[in-house]
Amino acid sequence: MTKMSNDSKERGLLPFDVIVAANAGDPEAMLIVLQHYESFMMTQARRRFVKPNGESSYAVDQEILDELIIKCIEAVLSFQI
């Protein structure tokens, strides 16, 4: 497995060999895929919470984030190459 080149990082692309390795079950490659999509998943897992005093704030809902991580792993492993 190769590291991501600067050119790939700038364009936001995952190298094909990383995708193939993650699809084959390589834990290091899967970690690279999860790190690539981490900010997107955290954004999608943000929820508004209201405190008892009425103040509201936004924070990452860990249960939703965990579900998104599981769905990402399942999608990578089931992807037909």
trRosetta pair geometry for C-beta under 8 A, 3 or more apart (Angstrom, degrees):
i j d omega theta_ij theta_ji phi_ij phi_ji
1 17 6.1 172 -130 133 61 109
1 18 6.4 82 -156 -95 107 65
1 21 5.1 5 -93 -58 117 169
1 26 6.7 160 -57 151 142 161
1 28 6.5 169 62 97 161 121
1 29 5.8 -139 -122 -74 148 102
2 15 6.3 -72 74 117 102 170
2 17 6.0 65 23 72 95 141
2 18 7.7 -94 60 -53 68 89
4 8 4.9 -123 -168 84 90 124
4 9 5.3 104 134 -59 123 90
4 14 7.3 -76 -101 -135 118 49
4 15 5.9 -161 -107 -19 68 108
4 18 7.3 -10 -72 -37 87 151
4 32 7.3 161 -36 -165 112 126
5 8 4.8 95 56 7 80 100
5 9 7.0 -143 96 -5 43 87
5 15 7.5 98 5 -73 86 119
6 9 5.5 -54 -148 37 35 114
6 10 6.3 37 155 -23 67 105
7 10 5.9 -54 -150 32 29 111
7 11 6.7 12 157 -4 63 109
8 11 6.1 -66 -147 46 31 100
8 13 4.9 -95 -157 73 82 91
8 14 7.3 73 172 -126 123 10
8 15 5.7 -24 -133 -61 167 81
9 12 7.6 33 -179 -72 30 32
14 18 5.2 -112 173 78 99 126
14 19 5.6 111 114 -55 122 96
14 32 7.1 126 -139 130 110 106
14 33 6.4 29 -123 -105 156 73
14 36 5.5 -23 -76 -104 109 171
15 18 4.6 93 66 1 86 105
15 19 7.3 -156 97 -5 47 85
16 19 5.6 -55 -153 36 38 113
16 20 6.3 36 152 -18 70 105
17 20 5.6 -50 -143 38 36 112
17 21 6.1 37 156 -19 66 106
18 21 5.8 -54 -144 39 29 110
18 22 6.2 29 155 -18 64 107
18 29 5.0 175 -162 -147 65 97
18 32 5.3 -84 -162 94 130 142
18 33 6.8 165 146 -59 107 85
19 22 5.8 -55 -146 38 28 109
19 23 6.2 31 154 -21 63 109
19 29 7.7 -157 -58 173 10 121
19 33 7.2 100 -102 -89 60 119
19 76 7.5 -137 -152 -146 70 98
19 79 7.7 -63 177 93 102 153
19 81 7.6 146 126 -92 103 132
20 23 5.6 -56 -148 37 29 114
20 24 6.4 25 153 -17 63 108
20 81 6.0 116 -110 -152 80 172
21 24 5.7 -58 -149 38 32 110
21 26 4.0 -28 165 27 93 144
21 28 7.6 -32 138 75 132 86
21 29 3.6 167 102 -59 108 162
22 25 7.8 87 -178 -44 30 10
22 26 6.0 -79 -81 57 36 88
22 29 3.9 -136 -60 123 73 106
22 30 4.6 130 -138 -77 94 59
22 32 7.2 -123 -66 58 122 94
22 33 4.9 57 -113 -22 165 137
22 76 5.0 -52 134 172 115 134
22 77 7.9 -102 144 -69 76 60
23 76 5.9 -129 -84 165 63 76
23 77 6.5 150 -143 -116 50 33
23 79 5.5 -88 -111 65 118 103
23 81 5.7 104 116 -20 170 129
24 29 7.9 51 49 52 88 150
25 30 7.7 -16 -161 -41 29 126
25 77 7.0 53 -81 -118 72 102
26 29 4.0 59 87 15 114 113
26 30 6.5 173 88 -15 58 84
27 30 5.5 -54 -144 37 34 113
27 31 6.3 40 155 -24 66 102
28 31 5.6 -51 -153 31 32 114
28 32 6.8 34 148 -20 63 101
29 32 5.5 -49 -154 31 37 114
29 33 6.6 38 148 -19 66 102
30 33 5.5 -51 -151 35 36 113
30 34 6.3 34 152 -17 67 105
30 73 6.5 41 -162 -121 124 90
30 76 6.6 150 -121 99 87 155
31 34 5.7 -54 -145 39 32 110
31 35 6.2 33 155 -19 65 106
32 35 5.8 -54 -145 38 29 111
32 36 6.3 37 151 -27 62 104
33 36 5.6 -52 -152 29 31 117
33 37 6.7 3 159 4 64 108
33 72 7.1 175 132 158 108 114
33 76 5.8 78 140 -96 167 151
34 37 6.3 -70 -147 50 30 93
34 38 6.3 61 150 -65 65 88
34 69 6.4 37 -136 -139 118 93
34 72 6.4 123 -103 110 77 141
34 73 7.5 1 -75 -68 112 86
35 38 5.3 -18 -146 -21 35 123
37 40 5.0 -60 -166 47 70 116
37 41 5.5 68 137 -25 91 105
37 72 6.0 -177 80 -129 151 147
38 41 5.9 -62 -146 39 27 107
38 42 6.2 24 159 -18 66 109
39 42 5.7 -53 -143 38 31 111
39 43 6.3 36 155 -22 63 105
40 43 5.8 -56 -152 34 29 112
40 44 6.4 23 153 -14 64 108
41 44 5.7 -57 -147 40 33 109
41 45 6.1 26 155 -16 67 112
41 65 6.1 97 145 -140 104 75
41 68 4.4 159 -149 126 108 140
41 69 6.6 83 -177 -64 160 68
41 72 7.0 -60 -80 -40 136 140
42 45 5.7 -60 -141 41 31 108
42 46 7.0 53 153 -46 61 89
42 60 5.4 -45 -156 -107 83 132
42 65 6.5 21 -101 -113 58 118
43 46 6.0 -35 -161 -4 34 115
44 64 7.5 -140 119 147 80 118
44 68 6.2 131 85 -101 124 152
45 60 5.0 42 106 -155 108 82
45 61 5.3 -137 173 52 86 76
45 62 7.8 71 167 -86 136 16
45 64 4.1 164 -136 100 88 109
45 65 4.0 35 -127 -67 171 77
45 68 6.0 -113 -62 0 111 140
46 58 5.2 27 179 176 111 110
46 59 6.9 176 -142 95 73 15
46 60 5.7 -51 -89 -90 61 55
46 61 7.3 138 -133 -1 13 82
47 58 6.9 173 86 -146 25 71
47 59 6.9 -30 60 65 70 61
47 60 7.8 85 16 -147 77 18
47 61 4.5 33 9 -36 126 120
47 64 7.0 123 -33 6 120 150
48 56 5.5 9 -177 -179 102 119
48 57 7.5 163 -150 86 61 24
48 58 5.6 -41 -94 -92 58 75
49 56 6.7 163 83 -153 41 69
49 57 5.9 -21 61 65 90 73
49 58 7.3 144 14 -109 79 24
49 59 5.8 -14 3 26 127 108
50 54 6.9 -24 -173 -147 102 28
50 55 7.3 159 -155 85 59 36
50 56 4.7 -32 -98 -95 69 88
51 54 6.9 -30 74 39 78 22
51 55 4.7 4 38 61 119 86
51 56 7.2 -158 7 -82 76 34
51 57 7.4 38 -29 7 104 100
60 64 7.8 -139 -180 65 68 103
60 65 5.7 33 171 -49 110 134
61 64 4.2 55 89 15 110 112
61 65 6.6 169 86 -14 56 86
62 65 5.4 -55 -144 39 35 115
62 66 6.2 39 156 -22 67 103
63 66 5.8 -51 -149 34 30 112
63 67 6.6 31 152 -18 62 105
64 67 5.6 -54 -151 36 34 113
64 68 6.4 34 152 -19 66 105
65 68 5.7 -54 -148 36 32 111
65 69 6.5 34 153 -20 65 104
66 69 5.7 -53 -149 34 32 112
66 70 6.5 32 153 -18 65 105
67 70 5.7 -54 -149 37 32 111
67 71 6.3 31 153 -18 66 107
68 71 5.7 -53 -145 38 32 112
68 72 6.3 36 154 -22 64 105
69 72 5.7 -53 -149 34 30 113
69 73 6.5 30 154 -17 64 105
70 73 5.8 -55 -150 37 31 110
70 74 6.3 31 153 -17 65 108
71 74 5.7 -54 -145 39 31 112
71 75 6.2 34 155 -22 65 107
72 75 5.7 -55 -147 35 29 112
72 76 6.4 27 156 -17 64 105
73 76 5.9 -55 -148 36 30 108
73 77 6.3 21 158 -12 65 111
74 77 6.0 -62 -144 43 28 106
74 78 6.0 10 163 -6 66 116
75 78 6.2 -66 -138 45 24 99
75 79 6.4 46 156 -50 62 97
76 79 5.8 -37 -152 -1 29 119
